[in-house]
Each structure stands twice: as structure tokens, then as C-alpha cells.
């Protein structure tokens, strides 16, 4: 059964994704940069349980401008990580230092998470052969269940089971959660559901280039 928070996330994301084609709408992030409608939805839903502080302005030419609040987690230092993947690989803050880390928090009973996995597989493929980026899925589900899931579904990136304590250190609400951590350990991308996959990829590439 879906949690009420997850249902709210799905319904509200759908509402924000709809627009009137006859209207003139402009979307901006907290710094005033123009963003796509998809990225607007992703930012708005990044912390869907927070009060909405979107600033709406209407102009004489009929344009409506939406300007979003800053995602507070972005720019914060990421918590330390010390985990072991389901295939025995040790991941910790020391051996991840200097790498871009892409985290996906999920659980087996989450339909929205399932929809993300094929897209994450494709995204990971675009960085094949690049050692400075690490894709990691984390779940609180037991390792036996995750291995069983992995036997019937493609999981092309590393996975950590029994990871509730590590995930809780990020102080997040709702699944899925998608996070990019810079080479120096700061959170630079914090999203829930993803519509703007192009933005997700561009953030990773920008961090790799630093």
C-alpha cells in the first residue's frame, strides 16, 4: 500500500506538470535562472512536505512568472558514508573522496522507485568507463530481498541493503530521493521524482568537470 506522503507526491507532481498551452508561463529557480517546466516540477517536489513558497508574478503582457525557493539541502555537507554493497564492495567517505557520488534512496515496495530504476540504468550507462562517478542505490530492505529483486530486475549500479541508519543521516522524507554529492563532499542536487533527466545528467557532468 502506498504511504499517504507518496500519494501526495504523485498527485501534486501531476498537477504541477500540467499547463495551459495558451498561457505564457516562465519558470525560474531561486537564483532567477530560467528553467524548464520539468525542472520546475522537480525542484518544487524536491521537498514536497515543505510549505510552498513559490513566488508568482503576473505581468501586463499576460506572462506569469514562477520563481522557486532554494532547496535547502543543496550546498550542505553530506553525511559520512560507511557501507558495504550487496556484492561485498566497501564504500566509505575515504574511498569516495574525489569522486562524484549519485545516490538513489528507494525500497522494494515503492512503485515510483521502480519507475526510476530503468532510467537510472540508462543514466549510469552514459558514464560507462568514467571512474570518477559512482552510482549507488540504498534501501532499508534486507540484503536477501534485494538480491532476490536484483535476480529478476536489472540493477546496473551498486546497491546497499540494510542501509536505514545511513539514509536517515540525510534527514529526508518520502521516496524516492535522488542526490548528487560533489568531489569535495557537498550535496549539489537533491530531488524526489525526476522529470528533467537531462538536468540530472548535466549536474553530474558539471561536477565531473570541476
Backbone bond lengths (Angstrom), bond angles and torsions (degrees), N, CA, C in turn:
res aa  C-N    CA-C-N  psi(-1)  N-CA   C-N-CA  omega(-1)  CA-C   N-CA-C  phi
1 X - - - 1.475 - - 1.516 109.77 -
2 X 1.317 117.91 136.80 1.453 121.60 179.98 1.514 110.42 -71.43
3 X 1.352 117.88 141.32 1.447 120.63 173.32 1.516 108.90 -70.53
4 X 1.356 116.12 156.30 1.464 119.63 -179.84 1.510 111.51 -62.16
5 X 1.341 116.31 -35.40 1.467 119.60 179.91 1.514 110.55 -64.32
6 X 1.350 116.25 -39.60 1.462 119.88 -179.44 1.514 110.93 -68.39
7 X 1.323 116.62 -38.94 1.464 119.89 177.48 1.516 110.64 -62.31
8 X 1.349 116.46 -42.96 1.465 120.25 177.70 1.514 110.36 -59.66
9 X 1.334 116.29 -43.32 1.471 120.93 179.57 1.512 111.20 -57.62
10 X 1.330 117.06 -46.64 1.461 120.98 -177.16 1.523 110.72 -65.92
11 X 1.334 116.88 -45.60 1.466 120.92 -177.28 1.516 111.69 -65.69
12 X 1.350 116.19 -46.82 1.464 119.19 -177.58 1.511 111.37 -67.56
13 X 1.344 117.17 -39.06 1.466 119.91 177.68 1.514 110.14 -59.37
14 X 1.330 116.87 -39.85 1.457 120.06 178.74 1.513 111.87 -64.54
15 X 1.324 115.85 -39.48 1.469 119.01 -179.83 1.519 111.56 -65.73
16 X 1.347 116.40 -42.12 1.456 119.12 -179.54 1.513 111.36 -71.16
17 X 1.324 117.47 -23.70 1.455 120.00 179.91 1.507 113.50 -76.77
18 X 1.356 118.25 -11.29 1.445 121.17 -178.70 1.526 109.96 -92.90
19 X 1.303 117.63 142.94 1.458 120.93 177.49 1.512 109.38 -146.77
20 X 1.313 114.71 157.22 1.447 121.28 178.44 1.524 108.00 -87.04
21 X 1.336 118.78 116.37 1.463 120.24 -175.38 1.525 113.74 -62.82
22 X 1.348 117.16 -19.22 1.464 119.59 -179.24 1.524 112.06 -85.47
23 X 1.332 118.25 -11.59 1.457 121.17 -178.65 1.522 110.67 -89.50
24 X 1.333 115.50 158.77 1.454 121.25 175.39 1.521 106.90 -104.79
25 X 1.318 115.54 114.13 1.451 120.18 -177.77 1.522 109.69 -125.37
26 X 1.325 115.02 136.44 1.457 122.32 178.91 1.523 107.28 -122.96
27 X 1.332 115.98 132.96 1.457 121.11 -178.00 1.525 109.24 -116.25
28 X 1.339 116.04 132.73 1.464 121.59 -179.88 1.525 109.92 -133.11
29 X 1.345 114.96 148.92 1.457 118.96 173.73 1.524 109.27 -82.78
30 X 1.319 116.89 -174.24 1.470 120.45 -175.23 1.522 112.44 -66.26
31 X 1.338 117.71 -21.80 1.468 121.39 178.08 1.527 112.67 -90.00
32 X 1.319 117.06 -0.57 1.459 120.82 179.33 1.508 114.34 90.46
33 X 1.339 117.97 4.73 1.468 120.88 179.43 1.526 110.21 -75.53
34 X 1.326 115.65 139.40 1.457 119.98 175.81 1.526 110.10 -66.23
35 X 1.321 116.45 136.15 1.463 121.53 178.60 1.516 108.71 -133.89
36 X 1.324 116.07 163.49 1.462 121.12 179.00 1.522 110.48 -76.29
37 X 1.318 115.18 164.38 1.464 120.39 175.14 1.530 109.98 -59.39
38 X 1.334 116.77 -41.96 1.465 120.04 179.22 1.523 111.81 -61.20
39 X 1.324 116.81 -43.47 1.459 119.81 179.61 1.526 110.51 -68.55
40 X 1.328 117.25 -34.06 1.462 120.44 174.62 1.528 110.43 -57.46
41 X 1.326 115.89 -46.88 1.467 120.49 179.39 1.526 110.24 -61.60
42 X 1.340 117.24 -44.94 1.460 120.66 -178.19 1.526 111.81 -61.74
43 X 1.339 116.77 -43.95 1.461 119.98 179.87 1.523 110.18 -67.36
44 X 1.318 115.91 -44.89 1.469 119.96 -179.19 1.526 111.27 -59.06
45 X 1.332 116.54 -36.23 1.458 120.50 -176.36 1.528 113.30 -94.78
46 X 1.330 118.03 3.70 1.467 120.68 -177.43 1.529 111.16 -58.51
47 X 1.322 116.27 -39.25 1.464 123.07 174.30 1.530 106.81 -129.32
48 X 1.316 116.10 73.32 1.455 121.23 -169.21 1.519 113.24 -64.09
49 X 1.349 117.42 -17.10 1.460 120.82 179.67 1.528 112.04 -86.38
50 X 1.351 118.04 -7.25 1.460 120.92 178.23 1.526 109.93 -78.33
51 X 1.341 117.80 152.01 1.471 119.77 173.66 1.533 110.71 -61.03
52 X 1.312 116.36 139.84 1.461 120.87 -179.14 1.522 109.97 -75.35
53 X 1.339 116.58 120.77 1.466 121.27 178.35 1.526 111.32 -117.46
54 X 1.333 115.81 27.85 1.462 119.84 177.03 1.517 109.68 -62.44
55 X 1.338 116.19 130.92 1.474 121.29 177.24 1.518 107.91 -92.09
56 X 1.329 116.16 124.41 1.463 121.73 -178.53 1.525 108.66 -112.48
57 X 1.329 115.93 125.46 1.474 121.57 177.37 1.522 109.21 -123.41
58 X 1.318 115.68 137.98 1.464 120.85 176.40 1.524 108.37 -113.49
59 X 1.330 115.96 135.16 1.457 121.58 -176.89 1.525 110.22 -111.14
60 X 1.337 114.97 161.41 1.471 120.98 -175.16 1.516 112.89 -61.00
61 X 1.343 117.55 -26.76 1.464 119.64 -178.65 1.525 112.75 -82.19
62 X 1.337 116.25 4.92 1.462 120.22 178.24 1.518 113.98 94.98
63 X 1.338 116.53 -3.24 1.459 120.39 179.75 1.530 110.74 -74.95
64 X 1.303 115.44 138.45 1.463 121.48 171.85 1.518 108.07 -113.85
65 X 1.329 116.02 125.34 1.466 121.41 -179.23 1.521 109.86 -107.95
66 X 1.335 114.91 131.24 1.461 121.79 176.94 1.525 108.40 -112.26
67 X 1.329 116.55 123.00 1.467 120.23 178.64 1.518 108.93 -121.61
68 X 1.317 115.70 125.41 1.454 121.86 -172.02 1.522 113.34 -90.54
69 X 1.313 114.64 156.50 1.455 120.25 173.34 1.524 109.76 -75.06
70 X 1.321 116.15 160.55 1.465 121.31 178.37 1.530 109.79 -70.42
71 X 1.315 115.66 143.83 1.459 120.04 172.10 1.527 107.20 -78.60
72 X 1.336 118.08 111.98 1.473 120.07 -170.16 1.519 114.31 -63.38
73 X 1.323 117.99 -27.95 1.468 119.67 -178.02 1.529 112.34 -70.84
74 X 1.333 117.37 -26.09 1.458 120.03 -177.75 1.522 110.56 -72.34
75 X 1.320 115.57 124.90 1.459 121.83 -175.07 1.517 112.02 103.86
76 X 1.341 116.92 -13.61 1.456 120.98 178.34 1.534 110.69 -80.24
77 X 1.307 115.51 154.37 1.464 121.13 174.93 1.523 108.79 -72.02
78 X 1.319 117.35 131.99 1.461 120.86 178.50 1.524 109.80 -73.93
79 X 1.330 117.40 144.84 1.474 119.71 175.14 1.522 110.90 -61.50
80 X 1.318 115.72 156.82 1.469 120.20 176.43 1.531 109.79 -65.54
81 X 1.319 114.87 148.01 1.459 121.83 179.41 1.531 109.09 -120.74
82 X 1.326 116.20 133.54 1.461 121.58 173.81 1.528 106.38 -147.70
83 X 1.345 116.15 98.71 1.469 120.85 -173.92 1.524 109.72 -141.39
84 X 1.336 114.29 170.29 1.459 121.25 174.58 1.524 107.38 -128.62
85 X 1.330 117.53 130.62 1.455 121.05 -179.16 1.532 110.57 -72.80
86 X 1.324 116.05 168.46 1.470 119.62 -178.16 1.531 112.10 -66.76
87 X 1.336 116.79 -15.63 1.475 119.07 175.57 1.531 112.00 -104.05
88 X 1.336 116.51 15.65 1.459 120.74 170.50 1.510 117.15 91.53
89 X 1.322 118.89 4.88 1.463 121.19 -179.23 1.536 110.03 -80.57
90 X 1.324 116.81 131.30 1.462 121.34 178.71 1.524 109.80 -86.53
91 X 1.330 115.49 128.81 1.460 121.76 175.64 1.524 108.07 -123.18
92 X 1.312 115.92 123.92 1.459 118.72 175.88 1.522 109.42 -145.42
93 X 1.312 115.51 173.52 1.461 120.25 -174.53 1.522 112.24 -62.24
94 X 1.328 117.22 -26.17 1.468 120.27 179.49 1.525 111.29 -72.50
95 X 1.355 117.88 -50.47 1.469 117.81 -177.14 1.524 112.90 -81.20
96 X 1.346 117.19 -6.31 1.463 120.26 174.53 1.533 111.71 -96.79
97 X 1.317 116.74 -7.73 1.458 120.67 -179.86 1.528 110.15 -61.20
98 X 1.311 116.62 133.57 1.460 121.38 -179.08 1.509 113.68 84.98
99 X 1.342 117.18 1.88 1.465 121.81 177.58 1.529 110.02 -114.05
100 X 1.320 115.53 151.89 1.464 121.02 171.60 1.527 106.70 -85.65
101 X 1.321 116.33 126.46 1.463 121.13 -176.41 1.530 109.33 -111.96
102 X 1.328 115.49 125.29 1.470 121.77 177.50 1.522 107.56 -107.97
103 X 1.339 116.31 115.82 1.460 121.93 -177.89 1.523 110.41 -107.08
104 X 1.323 115.35 141.36 1.464 122.14 174.42 1.521 107.53 -130.74
105 X 1.348 116.39 111.05 1.459 121.21 177.12 1.525 108.28 -91.16
106 X 1.327 116.26 129.81 1.457 120.54 -174.82 1.522 109.89 -153.00
107 X 1.340 116.46 176.54 1.460 120.72 167.97 1.519 108.62 -149.84
108 X 1.306 116.99 156.83 1.458 122.03 -170.44 1.526 112.18 -61.13
109 X 1.323 118.10 -34.15 1.456 120.86 -177.93 1.514 115.25 -85.47
110 X 1.320 117.79 16.30 1.476 122.72 -175.78 1.531 110.03 -105.37
111 X 1.347 119.49 106.19 1.462 121.78 -179.53 1.531 113.22 -61.32
112 X 1.326 117.12 -37.26 1.467 119.99 179.79 1.526 109.99 -65.23
113 X 1.321 116.33 -38.76 1.468 120.42 176.78 1.523 110.75 -61.52
114 X 1.334 116.35 -42.61 1.467 120.44 179.40 1.526 111.05 -58.77
115 X 1.337 116.44 -38.50 1.462 120.52 -179.79 1.528 111.38 -67.17
116 X 1.334 117.39 -27.46 1.461 121.17 179.19 1.529 112.62 -75.31
117 X 1.320 117.15 -31.22 1.468 120.15 -170.07 1.535 113.21 -58.81
118 X 1.347 120.42 -47.58 1.477 118.37 177.85 1.532 112.64 -61.07
119 X 1.331 116.56 -35.82 1.463 120.16 178.80 1.531 110.73 -69.02
120 X 1.312 116.65 -37.57 1.463 119.94 176.68 1.526 111.03 -67.54
121 X 1.329 116.23 -36.97 1.468 119.45 174.31 1.532 110.89 -57.82
122 X 1.341 116.15 -46.00 1.464 120.81 179.65 1.522 111.32 -65.19
123 X 1.331 116.15 -41.46 1.461 120.02 179.71 1.524 110.26 -63.23
124 X 1.318 116.04 -43.65 1.462 119.82 179.48 1.528 111.11 -61.29
125 X 1.333 116.32 -37.57 1.470 120.64 179.41 1.528 111.91 -61.11
126 X 1.322 116.95 -31.87 1.468 120.16 -179.46 1.527 111.91 -68.65
127 X 1.322 116.20 -13.83 1.464 120.08 178.92 1.529 111.28 -113.10
128 X 1.323 115.97 20.87 1.468 120.74 -179.70 1.525 110.57 -58.02
129 X 1.311 115.87 133.15 1.454 120.84 178.35 1.509 114.89 86.21
130 X 1.319 117.77 -5.04 1.464 121.44 179.03 1.526 108.08 -96.15
131 X 1.311 117.47 109.60 1.460 121.46 -172.81 1.521 113.30 -78.32
132 X 1.337 117.22 -14.87 1.461 119.69 -175.91 1.523 113.64 -86.89
133 X 1.331 118.02 9.44 1.458 120.71 174.09 1.524 108.50 -129.78
134 X 1.336 115.64 135.47 1.461 121.80 -177.73 1.529 108.71 -126.48
135 X 1.329 116.41 123.76 1.465 122.16 176.96 1.523 108.78 -99.11
136 X 1.328 116.87 127.57 1.460 121.26 -176.48 1.527 110.51 -136.75
137 X 1.321 116.46 124.91 1.452 121.75 170.21 1.516 108.98 -94.54
138 X 1.330 116.81 137.01 1.462 120.88 178.19 1.525 109.96 -127.69
139 X 1.324 115.39 137.87 1.454 121.05 178.64 1.523 109.79 -144.64
140 X 1.310 115.39 152.91 1.457 120.14 174.33 1.511 112.72 -82.42
141 X 1.333 117.40 -5.34 1.461 121.08 -179.84 1.534 110.64 -65.97
142 X 1.339 116.84 151.42 1.474 120.19 179.89 1.529 112.03 -64.69
143 X 1.315 115.31 151.34 1.467 121.08 -177.99 1.525 112.05 -58.79
144 X 1.339 117.32 -37.67 1.470 119.42 -179.39 1.525 111.45 -61.56
145 X 1.338 116.92 -40.13 1.461 120.95 -179.85 1.529 111.01 -71.50
146 X 1.327 116.37 -37.13 1.475 119.92 179.94 1.522 109.89 -68.02
147 X 1.322 117.37 -40.30 1.469 120.01 177.24 1.523 110.78 -63.97
148 X 1.317 116.22 -38.55 1.461 120.52 177.92 1.533 110.45 -64.34
149 X 1.320 115.48 -41.69 1.464 120.41 177.46 1.531 110.16 -63.67
150 X 1.331 115.96 -43.30 1.470 121.01 -178.16 1.524 111.94 -66.60
151 X 1.327 117.09 -22.38 1.464 120.32 179.46 1.519 112.09 -73.73
152 X 1.347 116.66 -20.97 1.464 119.09 -179.03 1.527 113.35 -114.57
153 X 1.338 116.71 -11.79 1.461 121.26 179.62 1.523 109.47 -125.81
154 X 1.328 117.12 145.42 1.467 120.59 178.33 1.521 110.55 -73.15
155 X 1.303 115.57 124.57 1.464 122.21 173.38 1.518 106.35 -127.53
156 X 1.322 117.09 97.65 1.459 121.12 -172.08 1.520 113.76 -88.72
157 X 1.311 117.04 4.58 1.459 120.44 -179.66 1.528 108.73 -127.97
158 X 1.314 116.80 168.54 1.460 121.99 -176.72 1.529 110.73 -63.50
159 X 1.340 115.95 147.48 1.461 119.77 178.23 1.528 110.93 -134.16
160 X 1.324 114.14 139.20 1.456 122.08 178.39 1.520 108.33 -119.24
161 X 1.329 116.89 126.19 1.458 122.20 177.36 1.533 109.47 -102.57
162 X 1.330 115.90 170.81 1.480 121.39 179.02 1.530 110.79 51.46
163 X 1.329 116.11 39.57 1.474 121.07 -171.22 1.530 113.43 -103.24
164 X 1.314 117.55 19.39 1.465 120.43 -173.72 1.524 112.80 -56.50
165 X 1.322 117.92 -42.56 1.465 119.78 -176.86 1.523 111.77 -64.75
166 X 1.330 116.36 -40.42 1.472 120.07 178.09 1.521 110.16 -67.50
167 X 1.324 116.93 -44.78 1.459 120.75 179.43 1.530 111.32 -61.92
168 X 1.326 116.63 -41.48 1.466 120.79 -179.13 1.525 111.88 -62.03
169 X 1.336 117.24 -27.42 1.471 120.16 -179.91 1.524 111.70 -66.15
170 X 1.350 117.11 -17.00 1.462 120.69 177.29 1.531 112.07 -84.82
171 X 1.310 117.32 -7.84 1.465 123.36 176.65 1.528 110.38 50.52
172 X 1.316 115.82 68.31 1.453 120.74 -178.95 1.520 109.75 -121.13
173 X 1.327 116.09 166.40 1.457 121.36 177.68 1.514 109.07 -135.78
174 X 1.331 116.89 133.35 1.459 121.22 176.42 1.517 113.10 86.64
175 X 1.310 115.10 147.55 1.460 122.63 178.63 1.526 109.44 -119.34
176 X 1.319 116.70 151.26 1.466 127.32 -7.03 1.519 111.38 -76.51
177 X 1.337 116.58 172.40 1.454 122.46 170.87 1.515 107.02 -132.97
178 X 1.329 116.36 131.42 1.466 122.54 -177.95 1.520 108.43 -120.09
179 X 1.318 116.16 125.46 1.465 121.83 -171.40 1.527 109.60 -134.27
180 X 1.321 116.35 139.12 1.471 121.30 170.97 1.523 107.72 -117.02
181 X 1.326 115.18 129.31 1.462 122.22 178.76 1.528 108.07 -111.31
182 X 1.322 116.22 131.87 1.462 121.43 -176.92 1.527 111.74 -71.81
183 X 1.324 115.49 171.73 1.465 121.15 178.56 1.525 111.66 -61.27
184 X 1.328 116.67 -25.63 1.464 120.62 -179.07 1.523 112.95 -99.09
185 X 1.338 116.70 6.98 1.461 119.89 171.04 1.508 117.32 94.43
186 X 1.351 118.09 11.94 1.457 119.92 177.53 1.525 111.07 -97.03
187 X 1.316 116.21 147.36 1.459 121.41 173.79 1.530 108.07 -75.96
188 X 1.320 117.20 121.22 1.465 120.89 -178.00 1.529 111.87 -114.93
189 X 1.313 116.87 -7.92 1.475 121.24 -178.03 1.514 107.44 -152.56
190 X 1.349 115.43 127.69 1.469 121.21 -175.97 1.517 106.90 -142.54
191 X 1.346 116.31 108.48 1.461 120.60 -177.43 1.525 110.43 -138.03
192 X 1.318 115.49 160.39 1.465 122.03 172.74 1.518 107.61 -99.88
193 X 1.315 118.58 -104.23 1.463 118.66 174.60 1.529 109.44 -72.54
194 X 1.324 116.63 157.11 1.467 121.90 -176.64 1.514 110.40 -121.72
195 X 1.323 115.53 123.49 1.470 121.89 169.13 1.529 109.79 -108.84
196 X 1.345 116.36 -35.92 1.469 121.27 -178.27 1.528 110.01 -94.89
197 X 1.328 116.67 76.49 1.460 120.86 179.53 1.524 111.49 -66.53
198 X 1.331 116.75 -27.45 1.462 119.82 177.22 1.526 110.99 -64.13
199 X 1.334 116.47 -37.50 1.466 120.36 177.48 1.524 110.42 -67.42
200 X 1.317 116.91 -43.27 1.466 122.07 177.60 1.530 109.54 -53.54
201 X 1.327 116.26 -50.01 1.469 120.66 -179.68 1.517 111.85 -63.80
202 X 1.333 117.24 -40.56 1.468 120.11 -177.05 1.526 111.53 -66.23
203 X 1.330 117.82 -33.07 1.455 121.30 177.06 1.530 110.05 -64.41
204 X 1.325 116.23 -45.25 1.469 120.12 179.46 1.524 110.70 -61.45
205 X 1.326 116.62 -44.91 1.461 120.06 -178.95 1.518 112.00 -65.44
206 X 1.329 116.16 -38.36 1.473 119.90 177.99 1.523 111.18 -63.63
207 X 1.326 116.62 -39.28 1.462 119.44 179.35 1.523 111.78 -71.22
208 X 1.321 117.58 -35.10 1.458 120.84 176.57 1.525 111.16 -63.75
209 X 1.329 116.09 -33.46 1.462 121.72 -176.70 1.535 112.89 -77.16
210 X 1.321 116.66 -12.81 1.481 119.46 -177.72 1.523 111.20 -76.34
